[in-house]
Amino acid sequence: MKEIFHRTSVRKYLDQKVEKEKIELLLKAGMAAPSAGNQQPWEFYVVENKELLEKLSKTSPYAGCVKQAPLGIVACYKKECRMPEYAQIDMSACVENILLEADSLGLGAVWLGIAPLKERMEAVREVLHIPDDLEVFAIISCGYPETTRPQQDRFDTNRIHYM
C-alpha cells in the first residue's frame, strides 16, 4: 500500500472544495477500521462552514490550519460502548485510515489531537454543540494540498529487537 509510505501531514490547502463523494470515501475508510470487540464507537461531524472552521481553529494551539481548510472532520466516540477503555485506541485506527484514504484520493490531511485534553475536548464540543453522550477525539483538517513533499524515512533498525 503506497499511501503508508507517501502520506504526510498537510496543513496548507488550495481554495478548492472537497467533493461529497470523496468525503464519503474518507468516512467509509474510517469506519472500516478495526475496533475492540467490533464496538465501532465512532461518529463524525463534517464541517465545511467557514465560520465553524475558524472557531475550530481556536480550540487548540495546533489547530490553526483548520481556519483555511475547505474541510474539517471531527471524530468523536460514544461514551457508552462495549469496551470504553479501548475507544481511543479504536479511534486512532479510524483516523489513520482516514489519513491514508485522503492520500489515496489526492487530498492532504493532518490529524489534530484533541483528546485526551479535557479543555480542548470541551472547546470543540461547544463549537459544534456535540451531545454529552459523545467524546471528542480529533479534528482532521483536509483539502487539496497547496504543495507536496516526500515523506521522511523513519525506518530505524535500532528500534527492532529480534528474540
C-alpha positions in Angstrom: 0.0 0.0 0.0 1.9 3.0 -1.3 -0.1 5.5 0.8 1.7 4.3 4.0 5.0 5.5 2.6 3.6 8.6 0.8 1.3 10.2 3.3 2.5 13.4 5.0 0.8 15.8 7.4 -0.6 18.6 5.2 -1.6 21.9 6.7 -1.9 24.2 3.7 -4.7 23.7 1.1 -5.9 25.1 -2.2 -9.1 27.0 -2.2 -11.0 24.1 -3.6 -14.0 22.3 -2.1 -13.7 18.5 -1.4 -16.3 16.6 -3.3 -19.1 14.9 -1.4 -18.1 11.5 -3.0 -14.6 11.9 -1.6 -15.9 12.9 1.9 -18.0 9.7 1.9 -15.0 7.6 0.9 -12.9 9.2 3.8 -15.7 8.3 6.3 -16.1 4.8 4.8 -12.3 4.2 5.3 -12.6 5.4 8.9 -15.5 3.1 9.6 -13.6 0.2 8.1 -11.0 0.4 10.9 -10.7 -2.5 13.4 -12.2 -1.9 16.9 -12.2 -3.7 20.2 -15.0 -6.2 20.3 -16.2 -4.7 17.0 -17.7 -1.9 19.0 -17.3 0.7 16.3 -17.6 3.7 18.7 -17.1 6.4 16.0 -19.3 9.3 15.0 -18.3 12.2 12.7 -19.1 15.8 12.3 -18.3 17.0 8.7 -17.5 20.7 8.8 -17.4 22.8 5.7 -18.8 26.0 7.1 -16.0 28.6 7.2 -17.2 30.3 10.3 -17.2 27.0 12.2 -13.8 26.0 10.8 -12.4 29.3 12.1 -13.9 28.6 15.5 -12.4 25.1 15.5 -9.0 26.5 14.6 -9.0 28.2 18.0 -9.8 25.1 20.1 -6.1 24.0 20.2 -2.8 25.9 19.8 -2.1 23.4 17.0 -5.3 23.7 15.0 -4.7 26.9 13.2 -4.6 25.2 9.8 -8.3 24.4 10.1 -9.1 28.0 9.5 -8.1 27.9 5.8 -9.1 24.3 5.2 -12.1 23.5 3.0 -13.0 20.6 5.2 -12.7 19.6 8.8 -13.8 16.2 10.1 -14.4 16.0 13.9 -14.0 12.4 15.0 -15.9 11.5 18.2 -16.6 8.4 20.1 -19.6 7.1 22.1 -19.0 7.2 25.9 -21.3 4.2 26.3 -19.8 1.4 24.3 -19.0 -2.3 24.9 -15.3 -1.6 25.8 -14.9 2.1 26.6 -11.4 1.7 27.8 -10.4 0.9 24.2 -12.4 3.6 22.4 -9.5 6.0 21.9 -7.4 3.2 20.5 -10.2 2.3 18.1 -10.4 6.0 17.1 -6.7 6.1 16.4 -7.0 3.3 13.9 -10.1 5.1 12.4 -8.2 8.4 12.0 -5.2 6.7 10.4 -7.5 5.0 7.9 -9.0 8.4 7.0 -5.5 9.9 6.6 -4.4 7.1 4.3 -7.6 7.3 2.2 -7.1 11.1 1.9 -3.7 10.5 0.4 -5.1 7.9 -2.0 -7.7 10.4 -3.2 -5.1 13.1 -3.9 -6.1 15.0 -0.8 -3.9 16.2 2.1 -4.8 15.9 5.7 -3.4 16.3 9.2 -4.5 14.7 12.5 -5.0 17.4 15.1 -5.1 15.7 18.5 -7.8 16.9 20.8 -8.3 14.0 23.3 -7.3 13.3 26.0 -7.1 17.0 26.9 -10.4 17.8 28.5 -10.3 21.6 27.9 -9.8 21.0 24.1 -12.4 18.3 24.0 -14.9 20.7 25.7 -13.9 23.6 23.4 -14.7 21.5 20.3 -17.9 20.3 21.9 -19.1 23.9 22.5 -18.3 25.0 18.9 -20.3 22.2 17.3 -22.9 21.6 20.1 -21.8 17.9 20.3 -24.1 16.0 22.7 -22.9 14.8 26.1 -23.1 11.1 25.1 -20.1 11.6 22.8 -16.5 12.4 23.5 -14.4 14.5 21.0 -11.3 12.7 19.8 -9.7 14.6 17.0 -10.0 17.1 14.2 -8.9 16.1 10.8 -8.1 19.1 8.6 -8.4 18.2 5.0 -8.3 19.5 1.4 -6.3 19.6 -1.8 -2.7 20.2 -0.8 -1.1 23.5 -1.8 2.3 21.7 -2.2 3.6 18.2 -1.7 6.8 16.9 -0.2 8.3 13.5 0.2 7.7 11.6 3.4 10.6 11.3 5.8 12.2 7.9 6.1 11.6 6.9 9.7 12.8 3.3 9.5 15.3 2.7 12.2 16.8 -0.7 12.7 18.0 0.3 16.2 14.3 0.1 17.3 13.9 -3.5 16.2 14.6 -6.3 18.7 14.6 -9.9 17.4 14.2 -12.6 20.0 
